[in-house]
C-alpha cells in the first residue's frame, strides 16, 4: 500500500471512529434525557458527557485536519 493510500485509509478509519462515537454519545444523551433524575443531576451528567465527547472526538478531528508535513525529495525525513 502506497503512502497516499495509507493516508486515505487512516482518514477513513478516523472518520468512521468519529461517526461511531457520535452515535454512541447521541444514544447516551437520549438515555439521560429520558431518565427521571431531576434537573441538577441531568445537568451534571450532561456536562460530564459533553467533556468526555470533546476529549474523545477532538483529537481525531484535529488529526484529520492537520496539515501534511513533507520533506523535499532527496532529503531525509526529520
PyMOL Python script that loads the backbone (N, CA, C, O; Angstrom):
from pymol import cmd

cmd.read_pdbstr("""\
ATOM      1  N   UNK A   1       0.860  -1.173   0.000  1.00  0.00           N
ATOM      2  CA  UNK A   1       0.000   0.000   0.000  1.00  0.00           C
ATOM      3  C   UNK A   1       0.905   1.233   0.000  1.00  0.00           C
ATOM      4  O   UNK A   1       1.814   1.350   0.821  1.00  0.00           O
ATOM      5  N   UNK A   2       0.643   2.141  -0.925  1.00  0.00           N
ATOM      6  CA  UNK A   2       1.433   3.357  -1.043  1.00  0.00           C
ATOM      7  C   UNK A   2       1.125   4.345   0.066  1.00  0.00           C
ATOM      8  O   UNK A   2       0.173   4.181   0.830  1.00  0.00           O
ATOM      9  N   UNK A   3       1.943   5.362   0.133  1.00  0.00           N
ATOM     10  CA  UNK A   3       1.810   6.359   1.188  1.00  0.00           C
ATOM     11  C   UNK A   3       0.458   7.081   1.132  1.00  0.00           C
ATOM     12  O   UNK A   3      -0.198   7.264   2.158  1.00  0.00           O
ATOM     13  N   UNK A   4       0.052   7.484  -0.064  1.00  0.00           N
ATOM     14  CA  UNK A   4      -1.236   8.171  -0.212  1.00  0.00           C
ATOM     15  C   UNK A   4      -2.397   7.251   0.152  1.00  0.00           C
ATOM     16  O   UNK A   4      -3.370   7.686   0.769  1.00  0.00           O
ATOM     17  N   UNK A   5      -2.293   5.993  -0.227  1.00  0.00           N
ATOM     18  CA  UNK A   5      -3.349   5.028   0.117  1.00  0.00           C
ATOM     19  C   UNK A   5      -3.430   4.844   1.623  1.00  0.00           C
ATOM     20  O   UNK A   5      -4.523   4.739   2.180  1.00  0.00           O
ATOM     21  N   UNK A   6      -2.274   4.802   2.288  1.00  0.00           N
ATOM     22  CA  UNK A   6      -2.257   4.673   3.745  1.00  0.00           C
ATOM     23  C   UNK A   6      -2.917   5.886   4.398  1.00  0.00           C
ATOM     24  O   UNK A   6      -3.705   5.747   5.333  1.00  0.00           O
ATOM     25  N   UNK A   7      -2.588   7.068   3.899  1.00  0.00           N
ATOM     26  CA  UNK A   7      -3.200   8.287   4.453  1.00  0.00           C
ATOM     27  C   UNK A   7      -4.715   8.271   4.265  1.00  0.00           C
ATOM     28  O   UNK A   7      -5.469   8.612   5.176  1.00  0.00           O
ATOM     29  N   UNK A   8      -5.144   7.875   3.079  1.00  0.00           N
ATOM     30  CA  UNK A   8      -6.583   7.819   2.802  1.00  0.00           C
ATOM     31  C   UNK A   8      -7.263   6.789   3.699  1.00  0.00           C
ATOM     32  O   UNK A   8      -8.362   7.026   4.200  1.00  0.00           O
ATOM     33  N   UNK A   9      -6.614   5.654   3.898  1.00  0.00           N
ATOM     34  CA  UNK A   9      -7.178   4.611   4.761  1.00  0.00           C
ATOM     35  C   UNK A   9      -7.265   5.097   6.205  1.00  0.00           C
ATOM     36  O   UNK A   9      -8.269   4.867   6.879  1.00  0.00           O
ATOM     37  N   UNK A  10      -6.221   5.767   6.677  1.00  0.00           N
ATOM     38  CA  UNK A  10      -6.239   6.288   8.050  1.00  0.00           C
ATOM     39  C   UNK A  10      -7.329   7.343   8.213  1.00  0.00           C
ATOM     40  O   UNK A  10      -8.000   7.396   9.243  1.00  0.00           O
ATOM     41  N   UNK A  11      -7.498   8.170   7.205  1.00  0.00           N
ATOM     42  CA  UNK A  11      -8.547   9.193   7.266  1.00  0.00           C
ATOM     43  C   UNK A  11      -9.920   8.528   7.354  1.00  0.00           C
ATOM     44  O   UNK A  11     -10.772   8.953   8.134  1.00  0.00           O
ATOM     45  N   UNK A  12     -10.129   7.489   6.553  1.00  0.00           N
ATOM     46  CA  UNK A  12     -11.407   6.773   6.590  1.00  0.00           C
ATOM     47  C   UNK A  12     -11.635   6.131   7.952  1.00  0.00           C
ATOM     48  O   UNK A  12     -12.750   6.160   8.473  1.00  0.00           O
ATOM     49  N   UNK A  13     -10.594   5.557   8.528  1.00  0.00           N
ATOM     50  CA  UNK A  13     -10.721   4.938   9.850  1.00  0.00           C
ATOM     51  C   UNK A  13     -11.098   5.994  10.880  1.00  0.00           C
ATOM     52  O   UNK A  13     -12.011   5.790  11.680  1.00  0.00           O
ATOM     53  N   UNK A  14     -10.399   7.117  10.858  1.00  0.00           N
ATOM     54  CA  UNK A  14     -10.698   8.190  11.818  1.00  0.00           C
ATOM     55  C   UNK A  14     -12.121   8.706  11.642  1.00  0.00           C
ATOM     56  O   UNK A  14     -12.841   8.895  12.622  1.00  0.00           O
ATOM     57  N   UNK A  15     -12.528   8.932  10.397  1.00  0.00           N
ATOM     58  CA  UNK A  15     -13.891   9.413  10.153  1.00  0.00           C
ATOM     59  C   UNK A  15     -14.928   8.393  10.608  1.00  0.00           C
ATOM     60  O   UNK A  15     -15.977   8.767  11.134  1.00  0.00           O
ATOM     61  N   UNK A  16     -14.645   7.115  10.411  1.00  0.00           N
ATOM     62  CA  UNK A  16     -15.547   6.067  10.883  1.00  0.00           C
ATOM     63  C   UNK A  16     -15.644   6.040  12.397  1.00  0.00           C
ATOM     64  O   UNK A  16     -16.728   5.878  12.956  1.00  0.00           O
ATOM     65  N   UNK A  17     -14.499   6.200  13.061  1.00  0.00           N
ATOM     66  CA  UNK A  17     -14.494   6.240  14.524  1.00  0.00           C
ATOM     67  C   UNK A  17     -15.286   7.435  15.041  1.00  0.00           C
ATOM     68  O   UNK A  17     -16.039   7.316  16.007  1.00  0.00           O
ATOM     69  N   UNK A  18     -15.115   8.580  14.398  1.00  0.00           N
ATOM     70  CA  UNK A  18     -15.870   9.771  14.804  1.00  0.00           C
ATOM     71  C   UNK A  18     -17.366   9.517  14.661  1.00  0.00           C
ATOM     72  O   UNK A  18     -18.140   9.861  15.555  1.00  0.00           O
ATOM     73  N   UNK A  19     -17.777   8.927  13.557  1.00  0.00           N
ATOM     74  CA  UNK A  19     -19.201   8.639  13.339  1.00  0.00           C
ATOM     75  C   UNK A  19     -19.737   7.683  14.403  1.00  0.00           C
ATOM     76  O   UNK A  19     -20.838   7.875  14.918  1.00  0.00           O
ATOM     77  N   UNK A  20     -18.957   6.655  14.728  1.00  0.00           N
ATOM     78  CA  UNK A  20     -19.383   5.701  15.760  1.00  0.00           C
ATOM     79  C   UNK A  20     -19.477   6.374  17.123  1.00  0.00           C
ATOM     80  O   UNK A  20     -20.421   6.129  17.874  1.00  0.00           O
ATOM     81  N   UNK A  21     -18.508   7.218  17.443  1.00  0.00           N
ATOM     82  CA  UNK A  21     -18.537   7.926  18.720  1.00  0.00           C
ATOM     83  C   UNK A  21     -19.721   8.881  18.791  1.00  0.00           C
ATOM     84  O   UNK A  21     -20.384   8.972  19.824  1.00  0.00           O
ATOM     85  N   UNK A  22     -19.992   9.591  17.701  1.00  0.00           N
ATOM     86  CA  UNK A  22     -21.143  10.500  17.673  1.00  0.00           C
ATOM     87  C   UNK A  22     -22.438   9.734  17.945  1.00  0.00           C
ATOM     88  O   UNK A  22     -23.298  10.200  18.694  1.00  0.00           O
ATOM     89  N   UNK A  23     -22.568   8.571  17.340  1.00  0.00           N
ATOM     90  CA  UNK A  23     -23.764   7.750  17.546  1.00  0.00           C
ATOM     91  C   UNK A  23     -23.856   7.281  19.000  1.00  0.00           C
ATOM     92  O   UNK A  23     -24.932   7.306  19.597  1.00  0.00           O
ATOM     93  N   UNK A  24     -22.744   6.863  19.555  1.00  0.00           N
ATOM     94  CA  UNK A  24     -22.706   6.419  20.948  1.00  0.00           C
ATOM     95  C   UNK A  24     -23.120   7.542  21.896  1.00  0.00           C
ATOM     96  O   UNK A  24     -23.947   7.342  22.785  1.00  0.00           O
ATOM     97  N   UNK A  25     -22.540   8.721  21.698  1.00  0.00           N
ATOM     98  CA  UNK A  25     -22.866   9.852  22.568  1.00  0.00           C
ATOM     99  C   UNK A  25     -24.308  10.308  22.377  1.00  0.00           C
ATOM    100  O   UNK A  25     -24.967  10.690  23.344  1.00  0.00           O
ATOM    101  N   UNK A  26     -24.803  10.273  21.150  1.00  0.00           N
ATOM    102  CA  UNK A  26     -26.199  10.642  20.904  1.00  0.00           C
ATOM    103  C   UNK A  26     -27.132   9.727  21.700  1.00  0.00           C
ATOM    104  O   UNK A  26     -28.094  10.190  22.313  1.00  0.00           O
ATOM    105  N   UNK A  27     -26.838   8.433  21.684  1.00  0.00           N
ATOM    106  CA  UNK A  27     -27.641   7.485  22.454  1.00  0.00           C
ATOM    107  C   UNK A  27     -27.561   7.748  23.947  1.00  0.00           C
ATOM    108  O   UNK A  27     -28.562   7.649  24.658  1.00  0.00           O
ATOM    109  N   UNK A  28     -26.366   8.084  24.420  1.00  0.00           N
ATOM    110  CA  UNK A  28     -26.196   8.375  25.845  1.00  0.00           C
ATOM    111  C   UNK A  28     -26.982   9.623  26.238  1.00  0.00           C
ATOM    112  O   UNK A  28     -27.624   9.643  27.288  1.00  0.00           O
ATOM    113  N   UNK A  29     -26.938  10.661  25.409  1.00  0.00           N
ATOM    114  CA  UNK A  29     -27.711  11.870  25.696  1.00  0.00           C
ATOM    115  C   UNK A  29     -29.203  11.567  25.714  1.00  0.00           C
ATOM    116  O   UNK A  29     -29.932  12.084  26.561  1.00  0.00           O
ATOM    117  N   UNK A  30     -29.659  10.737  24.790  1.00  0.00           N
ATOM    118  CA  UNK A  30     -31.073  10.360  24.762  1.00  0.00           C
ATOM    119  C   UNK A  30     -31.464   9.618  26.034  1.00  0.00           C
ATOM    120  O   UNK A  30     -32.528   9.868  26.601  1.00  0.00           O
ATOM    121  N   UNK A  31     -30.602   8.706  26.482  1.00  0.00           N
ATOM    122  CA  UNK A  31     -30.894   7.953  27.713  1.00  0.00           C
ATOM    123  C   UNK A  31     -30.947   8.878  28.921  1.00  0.00           C
ATOM    124  O   UNK A  31     -31.833   8.748  29.765  1.00  0.00           O
ATOM    125  N   UNK A  32     -30.011   9.801  29.006  1.00  0.00           N
ATOM    126  CA  UNK A  32     -30.008  10.735  30.133  1.00  0.00           C
ATOM    127  C   UNK A  32     -31.294  11.557  30.130  1.00  0.00           C
ATOM    128  O   UNK A  32     -31.915  11.760  31.174  1.00  0.00           O
ATOM    129  N   UNK A  33     -31.683  12.023  28.953  1.00  0.00           N
ATOM    130  CA  UNK A  33     -32.887  12.845  28.854  1.00  0.00           C
ATOM    131  C   UNK A  33     -34.162  12.099  29.191  1.00  0.00           C
ATOM    132  O   UNK A  33     -35.148  12.710  29.603  1.00  0.00           O
ATOM    133  N   UNK A  34     -34.154  10.796  29.022  1.00  0.00           N
ATOM    134  CA  UNK A  34     -35.368  10.018  29.276  1.00  0.00           C
ATOM    135  C   UNK A  34     -35.490   9.562  30.731  1.00  0.00           C
ATOM    136  O   UNK A  34     -36.520   9.011  31.119  1.00  0.00           O
ATOM    137  N   UNK A  35     -34.462   9.782  31.528  1.00  0.00           N
ATOM    138  CA  UNK A  35     -34.490   9.371  32.930  1.00  0.00           C
ATOM    139  C   UNK A  35     -35.118  10.464  33.797  1.00  0.00           C
ATOM    140  O   UNK A  35     -35.037  11.650  33.478  1.00  0.00           O
ATOM    141  N   UNK A  36     -35.732  10.048  34.877  1.00  0.00           N
ATOM    142  CA  UNK A  36     -36.335  10.997  35.815  1.00  0.00           C
ATOM    143  C   UNK A  36     -35.334  11.246  36.942  1.00  0.00           C
ATOM    144  O   UNK A  36     -35.508  10.766  38.062  1.00  0.00           O
ATOM    145  N   UNK A  37     -34.283  12.004  36.624  1.00  0.00           N
ATOM    146  CA  UNK A  37     -33.195  12.210  37.578  1.00  0.00           C
ATOM    147  C   UNK A  37     -33.216  13.577  38.233  1.00  0.00           C
ATOM    148  O   UNK A  37     -32.465  13.813  39.180  1.00  0.00           O
ATOM    149  N   UNK A  38     -34.029  14.456  37.770  1.00  0.00           N
ATOM    150  CA  UNK A  38     -34.025  15.822  38.276  1.00  0.00           C
ATOM    151  C   UNK A  38     -33.086  16.674  37.438  1.00  0.00           C
ATOM    152  O   UNK A  38     -32.122  16.179  36.854  1.00  0.00           O
ATOM    153  N   UNK A  39     -33.388  17.959  37.394  1.00  0.00           N
ATOM    154  CA  UNK A  39     -32.633  18.852  36.520  1.00  0.00           C
ATOM    155  C   UNK A  39     -31.159  18.941  36.880  1.00  0.00           C
ATOM    156  O   UNK A  39     -30.306  18.956  35.992  1.00  0.00           O
ATOM    157  N   UNK A  40     -30.847  19.000  38.170  1.00  0.00           N
ATOM    158  CA  UNK A  40     -29.450  19.128  38.595  1.00  0.00           C
ATOM    159  C   UNK A  40     -28.614  17.930  38.186  1.00  0.00           C
ATOM    160  O   UNK A  40     -27.509  18.088  37.667  1.00  0.00           O
ATOM    161  N   UNK A  41     -29.132  16.741  38.416  1.00  0.00           N
ATOM    162  CA  UNK A  41     -28.394  15.521  38.070  1.00  0.00           C
ATOM    163  C   UNK A  41     -28.234  15.397  36.559  1.00  0.00           C
ATOM    164  O   UNK A  41     -27.172  15.010  36.072  1.00  0.00           O
ATOM    165  N   UNK A  42     -29.279  15.722  35.828  1.00  0.00           N
ATOM    166  CA  UNK A  42     -29.203  15.657  34.366  1.00  0.00           C
ATOM    167  C   UNK A  42     -28.176  16.662  33.853  1.00  0.00           C
ATOM    168  O   UNK A  42     -27.405  16.354  32.944  1.00  0.00           O
ATOM    169  N   UNK A  43     -28.165  17.858  34.431  1.00  0.00           N
ATOM    170  CA  UNK A  43     -27.204  18.881  34.006  1.00  0.00           C
ATOM    171  C   UNK A  43     -25.772  18.424  34.267  1.00  0.00           C
ATOM    172  O   UNK A  43     -24.902  18.604  33.414  1.00  0.00           O
ATOM    173  N   UNK A  44     -25.517  17.833  35.435  1.00  0.00           N
ATOM    174  CA  UNK A  44     -24.162  17.355  35.760  1.00  0.00           C
ATOM    175  C   UNK A  44     -23.741  16.226  34.827  1.00  0.00           C
ATOM    176  O   UNK A  44     -22.627  16.231  34.303  1.00  0.00           O
ATOM    177  N   UNK A  45     -24.629  15.263  34.621  1.00  0.00           N
ATOM    178  CA  UNK A  45     -24.312  14.157  33.716  1.00  0.00           C
ATOM    179  C   UNK A  45     -24.084  14.648  32.288  1.00  0.00           C
ATOM    180  O   UNK A  45     -23.174  14.189  31.598  1.00  0.00           O
ATOM    181  N   UNK A  46     -24.911  15.573  31.863  1.00  0.00           N
ATOM    182  CA  UNK A  46     -24.766  16.110  30.515  1.00  0.00           C
ATOM    183  C   UNK A  46     -23.429  16.819  30.362  1.00  0.00           C
ATOM    184  O   UNK A  46     -22.752  16.653  29.347  1.00  0.00           O
ATOM    185  N   UNK A  47     -23.044  17.608  31.362  1.00  0.00           N
ATOM    186  CA  UNK A  47     -21.763  18.308  31.306  1.00  0.00           C
ATOM    187  C   UNK A  47     -20.602  17.318  31.258  1.00  0.00           C
ATOM    188  O   UNK A  47     -19.660  17.505  30.487  1.00  0.00           O
ATOM    189  N   UNK A  48     -20.661  16.275  32.072  1.00  0.00           N
ATOM    190  CA  UNK A  48     -19.608  15.250  32.050  1.00  0.00           C
ATOM    191  C   UNK A  48     -19.544  14.560  30.694  1.00  0.00           C
ATOM    192  O   UNK A  48     -18.463  14.312  30.160  1.00  0.00           O
ATOM    193  N   UNK A  49     -20.696  14.260  30.155  1.00  0.00           N
ATOM    194  CA  UNK A  49     -20.751  13.584  28.860  1.00  0.00           C
ATOM    195  C   UNK A  49     -20.226  14.485  27.737  1.00  0.00           C
ATOM    196  O   UNK A  49     -19.546  14.015  26.825  1.00  0.00           O
ATOM    197  N   UNK A  50     -20.544  15.774  27.809  1.00  0.00           N
ATOM    198  CA  UNK A  50     -20.025  16.712  26.811  1.00  0.00           C
ATOM    199  C   UNK A  50     -18.500  16.793  26.868  1.00  0.00           C
ATOM    200  O   UNK A  50     -17.837  16.816  25.831  1.00  0.00           O
ATOM    201  N   UNK A  51     -17.949  16.834  28.077  1.00  0.00           N
ATOM    202  CA  UNK A  51     -16.488  16.884  28.216  1.00  0.00           C
ATOM    203  C   UNK A  51     -15.856  15.597  27.714  1.00  0.00           C
ATOM    204  O   UNK A  51     -14.804  15.624  27.075  1.00  0.00           O
ATOM    205  N   UNK A  52     -16.491  14.478  28.000  1.00  0.00           N
ATOM    206  CA  UNK A  52     -15.989  13.188  27.531  1.00  0.00           C
ATOM    207  C   UNK A  52     -16.011  13.120  26.006  1.00  0.00           C
ATOM    208  O   UNK A  52     -15.056  12.660  25.381  1.00  0.00           O
ATOM    209  N   UNK A  53     -17.101  13.580  25.422  1.00  0.00           N
ATOM    210  CA  UNK A  53     -17.240  13.590  23.959  1.00  0.00           C
ATOM    211  C   UNK A  53     -16.156  14.449  23.331  1.00  0.00           C
ATOM    212  O   UNK A  53     -15.521  14.054  22.354  1.00  0.00           O
ATOM    213  N   UNK A  54     -15.954  15.623  23.901  1.00  0.00           N
ATOM    214  CA  UNK A  54     -14.929  16.538  23.385  1.00  0.00           C
ATOM    215  C   UNK A  54     -13.547  15.889  23.440  1.00  0.00           C
ATOM    216  O   UNK A  54     -12.774  15.984  22.487  1.00  0.00           O
ATOM    217  N   UNK A  55     -13.240  15.236  24.549  1.00  0.00           N
ATOM    218  CA  UNK A  55     -11.928  14.596  24.705  1.00  0.00           C
ATOM    219  C   UNK A  55     -11.757  13.409  23.762  1.00  0.00           C
ATOM    220  O   UNK A  55     -10.641  13.111  23.339  1.00  0.00           O
ATOM    221  N   UNK A  56     -12.836  12.742  23.436  1.00  0.00           N
ATOM    222  CA  UNK A  56     -12.751  11.568  22.564  1.00  0.00           C
ATOM    223  C   UNK A  56     -12.674  11.941  21.086  1.00  0.00           C
ATOM    224  O   UNK A  56     -11.941  11.312  20.324  1.00  0.00           O
ATOM    225  N   UNK A  57     -13.419  12.951  20.684  1.00  0.00           N
ATOM    226  CA  UNK A  57     -13.559  13.250  19.261  1.00  0.00           C
ATOM    227  C   UNK A  57     -12.562  14.294  18.763  1.00  0.00           C
ATOM    228  O   UNK A  57     -12.060  14.180  17.644  1.00  0.00           O
ATOM    229  N   UNK A  58     -12.272  15.296  19.568  1.00  0.00           N
ATOM    230  CA  UNK A  58     -11.406  16.387  19.109  1.00  0.00           C
ATOM    231  C   UNK A  58     -10.051  15.922  18.594  1.00  0.00           C
ATOM    232  O   UNK A  58      -9.637  16.380  17.529  1.00  0.00           O
ATOM    233  N   UNK A  59      -9.335  15.036  19.286  1.00  0.00           N
ATOM    234  CA  UNK A  59      -8.036  14.603  18.743  1.00  0.00           C
ATOM    235  C   UNK A  59      -8.157  13.924  17.377  1.00  0.00           C
ATOM    236  O   UNK A  59      -7.284  14.089  16.525  1.00  0.00           O
ATOM    237  N   UNK A  60      -9.212  13.179  17.169  1.00  0.00           N
ATOM    238  CA  UNK A  60      -9.421  12.536  15.867  1.00  0.00           C
ATOM    239  C   UNK A  60      -9.675  13.579  14.784  1.00  0.00           C
ATOM    240  O   UNK A  60      -9.151  13.471  13.676  1.00  0.00           O
ATOM    241  N   UNK A  61     -10.479  14.585  15.107  1.00  0.00           N
ATOM    242  CA  UNK A  61     -10.756  15.643  14.136  1.00  0.00           C
ATOM    243  C   UNK A  61      -9.505  16.460  13.839  1.00  0.00           C
ATOM    244  O   UNK A  61      -9.251  16.816  12.689  1.00  0.00           O
ATOM    245  N   UNK A  62      -8.730  16.753  14.868  1.00  0.00           N
ATOM    246  CA  UNK A  62      -7.509  17.536  14.669  1.00  0.00           C
ATOM    247  C   UNK A  62      -6.520  16.794  13.786  1.00  0.00           C
ATOM    248  O   UNK A  62      -5.845  17.403  12.957  1.00  0.00           O
ATOM    249  N   UNK A  63      -6.433  15.504  13.959  1.00  0.00           N
ATOM    250  CA  UNK A  63      -5.508  14.716  13.149  1.00  0.00           C
ATOM    251  C   UNK A  63      -5.938  14.711  11.685  1.00  0.00           C
ATOM    252  O   UNK A  63      -5.097  14.736  10.787  1.00  0.00           O
ATOM    253  N   UNK A  64      -7.232  14.680  11.448  1.00  0.00           N
ATOM    254  CA  UNK A  64      -7.737  14.724  10.076  1.00  0.00           C
ATOM    255  C   UNK A  64      -7.411  16.077   9.442  1.00  0.00           C
ATOM    256  O   UNK A  64      -7.042  16.151   8.270  1.00  0.00           O
ATOM    257  N   UNK A  65      -7.553  17.139  10.228  1.00  0.00           N
ATOM    258  CA  UNK A  65      -7.361  18.487   9.709  1.00  0.00           C
ATOM    259  C   UNK A  65      -5.900  18.933   9.714  1.00  0.00           C
ATOM    260  O   UNK A  65      -5.575  19.970   9.137  1.00  0.00           O
ATOM    261  N   UNK A  66      -5.020  18.171  10.351  1.00  0.00           N
ATOM    262  CA  UNK A  66      -3.615  18.570  10.463  1.00  0.00           C
ATOM    263  C   UNK A  66      -2.984  18.666   9.081  1.00  0.00           C
ATOM    264  O   UNK A  66      -3.219  17.816   8.222  1.00  0.00           O
ATOM    265  N   UNK A  67      -2.181  19.706   8.872  1.00  0.00           N
ATOM    266  CA  UNK A  67      -1.511  19.813   7.574  1.00  0.00           C
ATOM    267  C   UNK A  67      -0.477  18.706   7.416  1.00  0.00           C
ATOM    268  O   UNK A  67       0.132  18.252   8.384  1.00  0.00           O
ATOM    269  N   UNK A  68      -0.304  18.300   6.205  1.00  0.00           N
ATOM    270  CA  UNK A  68       0.660  17.253   5.904  1.00  0.00           C
ATOM    271  C   UNK A  68       2.051  17.873   5.853  1.00  0.00           C
ATOM    272  O   UNK A  68       2.283  18.818   5.100  1.00  0.00           O
ATOM    273  N   UNK A  69       2.969  17.349   6.644  1.00  0.00           N
ATOM    274  CA  UNK A  69       4.342  17.837   6.657  1.00  0.00           C
ATOM    275  C   UNK A  69       5.164  16.903   5.789  1.00  0.00           C
ATOM    276  O   UNK A  69       5.252  15.703   6.053  1.00  0.00           O
ATOM    277  N   UNK A  70       5.757  17.462   4.762  1.00  0.00           N
ATOM    278  CA  UNK A  70       6.549  16.650   3.841  1.00  0.00           C
ATOM    279  C   UNK A  70       7.961  17.196   3.766  1.00  0.00           C
ATOM    280  O   UNK A  70       8.222  18.335   4.152  1.00  0.00           O
ATOM    281  N   UNK A  71       8.856  16.381   3.270  1.00  0.00           N
ATOM    282  CA  UNK A  71      10.232  16.814   3.045  1.00  0.00           C
ATOM    283  C   UNK A  71      10.502  16.755   1.553  1.00  0.00           C
ATOM    284  O   UNK A  71       9.947  15.910   0.851  1.00  0.00           O
ATOM    285  N   UNK A  72      11.349  17.648   1.067  1.00  0.00           N
ATOM    286  CA  UNK A  72      11.684  17.623  -0.356  1.00  0.00           C
ATOM    287  C   UNK A  72      12.336  16.304  -0.745  1.00  0.00           C
ATOM    288  O   UNK A  72      12.984  15.653   0.075  1.00  0.00           O
ATOM    289  N   UNK A  73      12.160  15.924  -1.985  1.00  0.00           N
ATOM    290  CA  UNK A  73      12.748  14.680  -2.485  1.00  0.00           C
ATOM    291  C   UNK A  73      14.261  14.719  -2.315  1.00  0.00           C
ATOM    292  O   UNK A  73      14.898  15.747  -2.545  1.00  0.00           O
ATOM    293  N   UNK A  74      14.811  13.616  -1.922  1.00  0.00           N
ATOM    294  CA  UNK A  74      16.254  13.502  -1.769  1.00  0.00           C
ATOM    295  C   UNK A  74      16.774  13.920  -0.411  1.00  0.00           C
ATOM    296  O   UNK A  74      17.969  13.786  -0.146  1.00  0.00           O
ATOM    297  N   UNK A  75      15.896  14.431   0.473  1.00  0.00           N
ATOM    298  CA  UNK A  75      16.327  14.805   1.815  1.00  0.00           C
ATOM    299  C   UNK A  75      15.732  13.827   2.815  1.00  0.00           C
ATOM    300  O   UNK A  75      14.598  13.376   2.649  1.00  0.00           O
ATOM    301  N   UNK A  76      16.497  13.496   3.858  1.00  0.00           N
ATOM    302  CA  UNK A  76      15.963  12.566   4.861  1.00  0.00           C
ATOM    303  C   UNK A  76      14.832  13.214   5.659  1.00  0.00           C
ATOM    304  O   UNK A  76      14.823  14.423   5.893  1.00  0.00           O
ATOM    305  N   UNK A  77      13.903  12.395   6.058  1.00  0.00           N
ATOM    306  CA  UNK A  77      12.791  12.875   6.879  1.00  0.00           C
ATOM    307  C   UNK A  77      13.318  13.265   8.248  1.00  0.00           C
ATOM    308  O   UNK A  77      14.265  12.649   8.737  1.00  0.00           O
ATOM    309  N   UNK A  78      12.722  14.287   8.888  1.00  0.00           N
ATOM    310  CA  UNK A  78      13.192  14.722  10.220  1.00  0.00           C
ATOM    311  C   UNK A  78      12.970  13.681  11.277  1.00  0.00           C
ATOM    312  O   UNK A  78      13.311  13.900  12.440  1.00  0.00           O
TER     313      UNK A  78
END
""", "prot")
cmd.dss("prot")
cmd.show_as("cartoon", "prot")
cmd.util.cbc("prot")
cmd.orient("prot")
